[in-house]
Every structure is written in structure tokens, then in C-alpha cells.
Amino acid sequence: MGAGKIIVQLHNFSSINLCREFAKISLGLGARDIIFTKAVGTGATTGVPMAQKLAHAKKANVLYLQEIEDAIELASPDEVYLFIKRPFSKEIFNPDNIIESYKGGKTILLIFGGADPGITKRELELGVPVYFNKVKDLGCLGEVTLSLYLLRNLIEEED
């Protein structure tokens, strides 16, 4: 079976810089599909259009939606992982499991909260809440960087 798709999502943010850096990091590490949800203030009015411009230059896709449920409905992922620090999460992020799904042709959605904690208890029920073992609170930029870097290395090992 062919390779699947990995989609990254930034949820619940208001910062222009956070939105721009999330897009730059994601695109730089090979993401081709980015979703923004629950953006408010200048994050929505200036940050998302800026991210769309960056994505367009790299021939990538950007969606801007209201809620996580909207993203799940449109992206139709087979698996959803929500990155959140402990104690809100009990499962360790395991890139090997995600790569197995990816190699099996599945679509995986990785959701990162832009605020602290960024994802509500109700939203956590929409997927698998995960955290990074052996590191403390990285924030969403650190989490997207580390997760995509680890996943990219595993994908490249397979090629």
C-alpha cells in the first residue's frame, strides 16, 4: 500500500507570530497540509493569511476552520492525535505507531494547542491525547518541530 498523509493543525491561538512560525516550521519539515482552527484576533485576521501565503509559495494546502470537529469532518483522518502536556494526557507520543499507519496508507491528523493548555477536555475526546516522554512543556512550536522531525526521519529511513 502507498504512503498516507500527515496533516498538522494549530488550534486555539491569537498570535500572528505563533501562526507564522507554526506554518514555517511545518512547511520546512515537509508538511503539505496545515489546518488552523479557533483563531481569534490578529492570529485570525493577519496570521492565517500570512500562513496561507507561505503555504502557497511551497505548493501546500491551508484550511482555516472554526472547530476541531470541522477539521476532522473535512480531513477525514483515520487517526487523530492531540498534543497536550501531562496530566491531561496519559499516552506517550510514539512516532513508530504513526509511521506504521502512514505506511499503510492512512491519514493522520496531529493537533497542537496554541494556548495553554489549548485543547479542552471535550476536544481531547476526539482523538488520542499524547505527550512527549523525557521532555517538559515544549509549547506547540517545540512539539510540532519535534514530532515532524521524528516522523520525517522515520519516513526517510524507509525510502
VODOMI-647317 format. One record per atom (N, C-alpha, C, O, CB): x, y, z; residue in one letter. Coordinates in steps of 0.2 Angstrom, whole numbers, padded with zeros to 4 digits, always signed. Glycine has a CB too. Layout:
residues N
XYZA...
***
This chain:
residues 159
+0004-0006+0000M+0000+0000+0000M+0004+0006+0000M+0010+0006+0003M-0005+0000+0006M+0002+0012-0003G+0006+0018-0003G+0006+0022+0003G+0003+0020+0008G+0003+0022-0009G+0010+0027+0003A+0010+0031+0009A+0004+0035+0010A+0000+0037+0006A+0016+0036+0008A+0003+0036+0016G-0003+0040+0018G-0002+0048+0018G+0002+0050+0014G-0005+0038+0025G-0005+0051+0023K-0005+0058+0023K-0004+0060+0031K-0008+0058+0035K-0011+0062+0020K+0000+0065+0032I+0001+0068+0039I-0001+0075+0038I+0001+0079+0034I+0008+0067+0042I-0007+0077+0042I-0009+0084+0042I-0008+0087+0049I-0009+0083+0054I-0017+0084+0041I-0005+0093+0049V-0004+0096+0056V-0010+0102+0057V-0012+0105+0052V+0003+0099+0056V-0011+0103+0063Q-0016+0108+0065Q-0015+0112+0071Q-0012+0109+0076Q-0023+0104+0066Q-0015+0118+0070L-0014+0123+0076L-0021+0125+0078L-0025+0128+0074L-0010+0129+0074L-0023+0124+0084H-0030+0125+0087H-0029+0130+0093H-0025+0130+0097H-0033+0119+0089H-0034+0135+0093N-0035+0140+0098N-0029+0144+0100N-0025+0143+0104N-0036+0136+0105N-0028+0149+0095F-0022+0154+0096F-0025+0161+0094F-0030+0162+0091F-0017+0152+0091F-0021+0166+0096S-0022+0173+0094S-0016+0176+0091S-0016+0182+0089S-0025+0176+0100S-0010+0173+0092S-0004+0177+0090S-0002+0176+0082S-0002+0171+0079S+0002+0174+0094S-0001+0182+0079I+0002+0182+0072I+0008+0178+0072I+0009+0173+0067I+0003+0189+0070I+0013+0179+0076N+0020+0176+0076N+0019+0168+0077N+0022+0164+0074N+0024+0179+0081N+0015+0166+0082L+0014+0159+0083L+0011+0156+0076L+0014+0150+0075L+0009+0158+0089L+0006+0159+0073C+0003+0156+0067C+0009+0156+0062C+0009+0150+0058C-0003+0160+0065C+0012+0161+0061R+0018+0161+0055R+0023+0156+0057R+0025+0152+0052R+0021+0168+0055R+0025+0156+0063E+0031+0151+0065E+0028+0144+0064E+0032+0139+0062E+0034+0152+0072E+0022+0142+0066F+0019+0136+0065F+0019+0134+0058F+0021+0128+0056F+0012+0135+0068F+0017+0138+0054A+0017+0137+0047A+0024+0136+0044A+0026+0131+0040A+0014+0142+0043A+0029+0140+0046K+0036+0140+0043K+0039+0133+0045K+0042+0130+0041K+0040+0146+0046K+0038+0131+0052I+0041+0125+0054I+0038+0119+0051I+0042+0115+0048I+0040+0125+0062I+0031+0119+0050S+0028+0113+0047S+0030+0112+0040S+0031+0107+0038S+0020+0114+0048S+0030+0118+0036L+0032+0118+0029L+0039+0116+0028L+0041+0112+0024L+0030+0124+0026L+0043+0118+0033G+0051+0117+0032G+0052+0110+0034G+0057+0107+0031G+0054+0121+0037G+0048+0106+0038L+0049+0099+0039L+0044+0095+0035L+0044+0089+0037L+0047+0098+0047L+0042+0097+0030G+0039+0093+0025G+0031+0093+0025G+0028+0089+0021G+0041+0087+0025G+0028+0096+0029A+0020+0096+0029A+0018+0099+0023A+0020+0104+0021A+0018+0100+0036A+0012+0096+0020R+0009+0099+0014R+0002+0101+0015R-0001+0103+0011R+0010+0094+0009R+0000+0099+0021D-0007+0101+0023D-0007+0103+0030D-0005+0100+0035D-0012+0094+0023D-0010+0110+0031I-0010+0113+0038I-0017+0116+0039I-0020+0118+0034I-0005+0119+0038I-0020+0114+0045I-0026+0117+0047I-0025+0122+0053I-0022+0120+0057I-0031+0111+0048I-0029+0127+0052F-0029+0132+0058F-0037+0132+0060F-0041+0133+0056F-0027+0139+0056F-0038+0131+0067T-0044+0132+0070T-0044+0136+0076T-0039+0137+0080T-0047+0125+0072T-0050+0139+0077K-0051+0143+0083K-0046+0149+0084K-0044+0150+0089K-0052+0139+0089K-0045+0152+0078A-0040+0158+0078A-0044+0164+0080A-0050+0164+0078A-0036+0158+0072A-0042+0168+0084V-0045+0174+0086V-0040+0180+0085V-0034+0179+0085V-0048+0174+0093V-0043+0186+0085G-0039+0192+0085G-0035+0192+0079G-0037+0190+0073G-0036+0193+0091G-0029+0195+0080T-0024+0196+0074T-0021+0189+0072T-0019+0189+0066T-0018+0200+0077T-0022+0184+0076G-0020+0177+0074G-0024+0175+0068G-0022+0172+0063G-0020+0172+0079G-0031+0177+0068A-0035+0175+0063A-0035+0180+0057A-0035+0178+0051A-0043+0175+0066A-0035+0187+0058T-0035+0192+0053T-0029+0193+0049T-0029+0195+0043T-0037+0198+0056T-0023+0192+0053T-0017+0193+0050T-0012+0187+0049T-0009+0185+0044T-0013+0198+0053T-0012+0183+0054G-0008+0177+0055G-0010+0171+0050G-0006+0169+0046G-0008+0174+0062G-0016+0170+0049V-0019+0165+0045V-0017+0167+0037V-0015+0162+0034V-0026+0163+0046V-0019+0173+0035P-0017+0175+0028P-0010+0174+0027P-0008+0173+0021P-0020+0182+0027P-0006+0176+0032M+0001+0176+0031M+0004+0168+0030M+0008+0167+0026M+0005+0179+0037M+0001+0164+0034A+0002+0157+0033A+0000+0154+0027A+0003+0150+0024A-0001+0153+0039A-0006+0157+0024Q-0008+0154+0018Q-0003+0156+0012Q-0002+0153+0007Q-0015+0157+0016Q-0001+0162+0013K+0004+0165+0008K+0011+0160+0008K+0013+0159+0003K+0006+0172+0009K+0013+0159+0014L+0019+0154+0014L+0017+0148+0011L+0022+0145+0008L+0021+0154+0022L+0012+0145+0013A+0010+0138+0010A+0009+0138+0003A+0011+0134-0001A+0003+0136+0013A+0006+0144+0000H+0005+0144-0007H+0012+0144-0011H+0013+0141-0016H+0001+0151-0009H+0017+0148-0008A+0024+0148-0011A+0027+0141-0011A+0031+0140-0015A+0028+0153-0007A+0025+0136-0007K+0028+0130-0006K+0023+0124-0009K+0024+0118-0009K+0029+0128+0001K+0018+0127-0013K+0013+0122-0016K+0009+0118-0010K+0008+0112-0012K+0016+0118-0021K+0008+0120-0005A+0005+0117+0001A-0002+0119+0002A-0004+0125-0001A+0009+0117+0008A-0006+0116+0006N-0013+0117+0007N-0014+0120+0014N-0011+0118+0019N-0017+0111+0006N-0018+0125+0015V-0020+0128+0021V-0028+0128+0022V-0031+0131+0017V-0017+0135+0023V-0031+0126+0027L-0038+0127+0028L-0038+0131+0035L-0034+0130+0040L-0041+0120+0029L-0043+0135+0035Y-0045+0139+0041Y-0052+0137+0043Y-0057+0139+0039Y-0044+0147+0040Y-0053+0134+0049L-0060+0132+0051L-0061+0134+0058L-0057+0137+0061L-0060+0125+0050L-0067+0134+0060Q-0069+0136+0067Q-0067+0131+0072Q-0064+0133+0077Q-0077+0137+0067Q-0069+0125+0071E-0068+0120+0077E-0064+0114+0075E-0063+0112+0069E-0074+0118+0080E-0061+0110+0080I-0058+0104+0078I-0063+0099+0075I-0061+0095+0070I-0055+0100+0085I-0069+0099+0077E-0074+0094+0073E-0074+0096+0066E-0075+0091+0062E-0081+0095+0077E-0074+0102+0064D-0074+0104+0057D-0068+0101+0053D-0069+0099+0048D-0075+0112+0056D-0063+0101+0056A-0056+0099+0053A-0057+0091+0052A-0055+0089+0047A-0050+0101+0057A-0059+0088+0057I-0060+0081+0057I-0065+0079+0052I-0064+0074+0048I-0062+0078+0064I-0070+0082+0051E-0075+0081+0046E-0073+0082+0039E-0074+0078+0035E-0082+0086+0047E-0069+0087+0038L-0066+0089+0031L-0060+0084+0029L-0059+0082+0024L-0065+0096+0030L-0056+0083+0034A-0050+0080+0033A-0051+0072+0033A-0047+0068+0030A-0044+0082+0038A-0056+0070+0036S-0057+0063+0037S-0051+0059+0039S-0050+0054+0035S-0060+0060+0030S-0048+0060+0044P-0042+0056+0046P-0044+0050+0049P-0049+0049+0052P-0038+0060+0051P-0039+0045+0048D-0040+0038+0051D-0038+0038+0058D-0041+0035+0062D-0036+0033+0047D-0034+0043+0060E-0031+0043+0067E-0030+0051+0068E-0028+0055+0064E-0025+0039+0068E-0032+0052+0075V-0031+0059+0077V-0027+0059+0084V-0029+0056+0088V-0038+0063+0078V-0022+0063+0084Y-0018+0064+0090Y-0018+0071+0092Y-0016+0075+0088Y-0010+0061+0088Y-0019+0072+0098L-0019+0079+0101L-0013+0079+0106L-0013+0076+0111L-0026+0080+0105L-0009+0084+0105F-0003+0085+0109F-0005+0090+0115F-0007+0095+0114F+0003+0088+0105F-0004+0087+0121I-0005+0091+0127I-0001+0088+0133I+0000+0082+0133I-0013+0090+0129I+0001+0093+0137K+0005+0091+0142K+0002+0086+0147K-0004+0086+0148K+0009+0097+0146K+0006+0083+0151R+0003+0079+0157R+0000+0084+0162R+0003+0089+0163R+0008+0074+0160R-0004+0083+0166P-0008+0076+0167P-0014+0075+0162P-0018+0071+0163P-0010+0076+0174P-0015+0080+0158F-0021+0079+0153F-0020+0074+0148F-0025+0072+0145F-0022+0086+0149F-0014+0071+0148S-0013+0065+0143S-0009+0060+0147S-0005+0061+0151S-0009+0068+0137S-0011+0054+0145K-0008+0048+0148K-0004+0044+0143K-0001+0039+0146K-0013+0044+0152K-0004+0045+0137E-0001+0041+0132E+0005+0045+0129E+0005+0051+0128E-0006+0039+0126E+0011+0041+0129I+0017+0044+0126I+0017+0044+0118I+0015+0039+0115I+0023+0040+0128I+0019+0050+0115F+0019+0050+0108F+0024+0045+0106F+0030+0045+0108F+0022+0057+0106F+0022+0041+0101N+0026+0035+0098N+0026+0036+0090N+0021+0034+0087N+0023+0028+0100N+0031+0039+0088P+0031+0040+0080P+0031+0034+0077P+0029+0033+0071P+0037+0044+0079P+0034+0028+0079D+0034+0022+0076D+0027+0019+0074D+0025+0017+0069D+0037+0016+0080D+0022+0020+0079N+0015+0018+0078N+0012+0023+0072N+0008+0020+0068N+0011+0019+0084N+0013+0029+0072I+0011+0034+0067I+0014+0032+0060I+0010+0032+0055I+0012+0041+0069I+0020+0030+0060I+0023+0028+0053I+0020+0022+0051I+0019+0021+0045I+0031+0028+0054I+0019+0017+0055E+0015+0011+0053E+0009+0013+0049E+0007+0010+0044E+0014+0006+0059E+0005+0017+0052S-0001+0019+0050S+0000+0023+0043S-0004+0022+0038S-0005+0023+0054S+0005+0027+0043Y+0006+0031+0037Y+0008+0026+0031Y+0006+0027+0026Y+0012+0036+0038Y+0012+0021+0033K+0015+0017+0028K+0009+0012+0025K+0009+0010+0019K+0020+0012+0030K+0004+0012+0029G-0002+0008+0027G-0007+0012+0024G-0013+0010+0022G-0006+0005+0034G-0005+0018+0022G-0010+0022+0018G-0015+0027+0022G-0019+0030+0019G-0013+0018+0013G-0014+0027+0028K-0019+0031+0032K-0017+0038+0033K-0012+0040+0032K-0019+0028+0039K-0023+0042+0034T-0022+0049+0035T-0022+0050+0043T-0026+0048+0046T-0028+0053+0032T-0017+0054+0045I-0016+0055+0052I-0016+0063+0053I-0013+0067+0049I-0009+0053+0054I-0020+0065+0058L-0021+0072+0060L-0017+0073+0066L-0019+0070+0071L-0028+0074+0060L-0012+0078+0067L-0009+0080+0073L-0011+0086+0075L-0010+0091+0071L-0001+0079+0072L-0014+0087+0081I-0017+0093+0083I-0013+0096+0089I-0011+0093+0094I-0024+0092+0085I-0011+0103+0088F-0007+0106+0093F-0011+0112+0096F-0013+0116+0092F+0000+0108+0090F-0011+0113+0102G-0015+0118+0105G-0010+0125+0106G-0005+0124+0108G-0017+0117+0112G-0013+0130+0103G-0009+0136+0103G-0009+0140+0110G-0005+0144+0111G-0012+0141+0098G-0014+0139+0114A-0014+0142+0121A-0012+0137+0126A-0011+0131+0124A-0022+0145+0122A-0013+0139+0132D-0011+0134+0137D-0017+0132+0141D-0019+0136+0145D-0005+0137+0142D-0019+0126+0141P-0017+0120+0138P-0019+0120+0130P-0016+0116+0127P-0019+0114+0141P-0024+0124+0128G-0025+0125+0121G-0031+0120+0119G-0034+0122+0114G-0019+0124+0117G-0032+0115+0122I-0037+0110+0120I-0041+0108+0126I-0038+0106+0131I-0033+0103+0117I-0047+0108+0125T-0052+0107+0131T-0053+0100+0132T-0051+0095+0128T-0059+0110+0129T-0056+0098+0138K-0057+0091+0140K-0062+0088+0135K-0061+0082+0133K-0060+0091+0147K-0067+0091+0132R-0071+0089+0127R-0068+0087+0121R-0069+0082+0117R-0077+0094+0126R-0063+0092+0119E-0060+0091+0112E-0055+0085+0113E-0053+0082+0108E-0056+0098+0111E-0052+0084+0119L-0047+0078+0120L-0051+0072+0118L-0047+0067+0116L-0045+0078+0127L-0057+0071+0119E-0061+0065+0117E-0061+0064+0110E-0064+0058+0108E-0068+0065+0120E-0059+0068+0106L-0060+0067+0098L-0054+0064+0095L-0054+0062+0089L-0060+0074+0095L-0049+0062+0099G-0043+0058+0097G-0039+0055+0103G-0042+0054+0108G-0039+0063+0093G-0033+0054+0102V-0029+0051+0107V-0024+0057+0109V-0020+0059+0106V-0024+0045+0104V-0025+0059+0116P-0021+0064+0119P-0014+0061+0120P-0013+0056+0123P-0024+0066+0125P-0009+0064+0118V-0002+0062+0118V+0003+0067+0121V+0001+0073+0121V+0001+0059+0112V+0008+0065+0124Y+0014+0069+0127Y+0020+0067+0125Y+0021+0061+0123Y+0013+0071+0134Y+0026+0071+0125F+0032+0069+0124F+0035+0066+0131F+0035+0070+0136F+0037+0074+0121F+0038+0060+0131N+0042+0057+0136N+0049+0061+0137N+0052+0062+0132N+0042+0050+0136N+0051+0062+0143K+0058+0064+0144K+0059+0071+0143K+0065+0074+0143K+0063+0060+0141K+0054+0075+0141V+0054+0082+0140V+0049+0085+0143V+0043+0083+0144V+0055+0084+0132V+0050+0091+0146K+0044+0095+0149K+0040+0099+0144K+0041+0098+0138K+0047+0100+0155K+0036+0104+0146D+0032+0108+0142D+0036+0111+0136D+0040+0116+0138D+0028+0113+0146D+0035+0109+0130L+0039+0112+0125L+0035+0118+0121L+0038+0122+0118L+0040+0107+0119L+0029+0118+0122G+0024+0123+0119G+0023+0120+0112G+0026+0115+0110G+0028+0130+0118G+0018+0123+0108C+0016+0120+0102C+0021+0120+0097C+0022+0116+0092C+0010+0123+0100C+0026+0125+0097L+0031+0126+0092L+0036+0120+0093L+0039+0117+0088L+0034+0133+0092L+0038+0119+0099G+0043+0114+0100G+0040+0107+0099G+0043+0103+0096G+0045+0114+0108G+0033+0106+0100E+0030+0100+0099E+0029+0098+0092E+0031+0092+0089E+0023+0099+0102E+0027+0103+0088V+0027+0102+0080V+0034+0101+0077V+0034+0096+0073V+0023+0108+0077V+0039+0104+0080T+0045+0103+0077T+0048+0096+0079T+0050+0092+0074T+0050+0108+0080T+0047+0094+0085L+0050+0088+0087L+0046+0082+0084L+0049+0077+0081L+0050+0087+0094L+0039+0082+0084S+0035+0077+0081S+0037+0076+0073S+0038+0071+0071S+0028+0078+0082S+0037+0082+0069L+0038+0081+0062L+0045+0079+0061L+0046+0075+0056L+0036+0088+0059L+0050+0081+0065Y+0057+0079+0063Y+0057+0072+0064Y+0060+0068+0060Y+0061+0083+0068Y+0055+0069+0070L+0055+0062+0071L+0051+0058+0066L+0054+0053+0063L+0052+0060+0078L+0045+0060+0064L+0042+0057+0059L+0045+0057+0052L+0046+0052+0048L+0035+0060+0058L+0048+0063+0050R+0052+0064+0044R+0058+0059+0044R+0059+0056+0038R+0054+0071+0043R+0061+0058+0049N+0067+0054+0049N+0065+0047+0048N+0068+0043+0045N+0071+0054+0056N+0060+0045+0051L+0057+0038+0050L+0055+0036+0043L+0056+0031+0040L+0051+0036+0055L+0052+0041+0040I+0049+0041+0033I+0055+0040+0029I+0055+0036+0024I+0045+0047+0031I+0060+0044+0030E+0066+0044+0025E+0070+0038+0026E+0073+0035+0021E+0071+0050+0027E+0070+0035+0032E+0073+0028+0033E+0070+0023+0029E+0074+0018+0027E+0073+0026+0041E+0064+0023+0028E+0060+0018+0024E+0062+0019+0016E+0061+0014+0013E+0053+0019+0025E+0063+0025+0014D+0064+0026+0007D+0071+0024+0005D+0073+0024-0001D+0064+0034+0005D
***
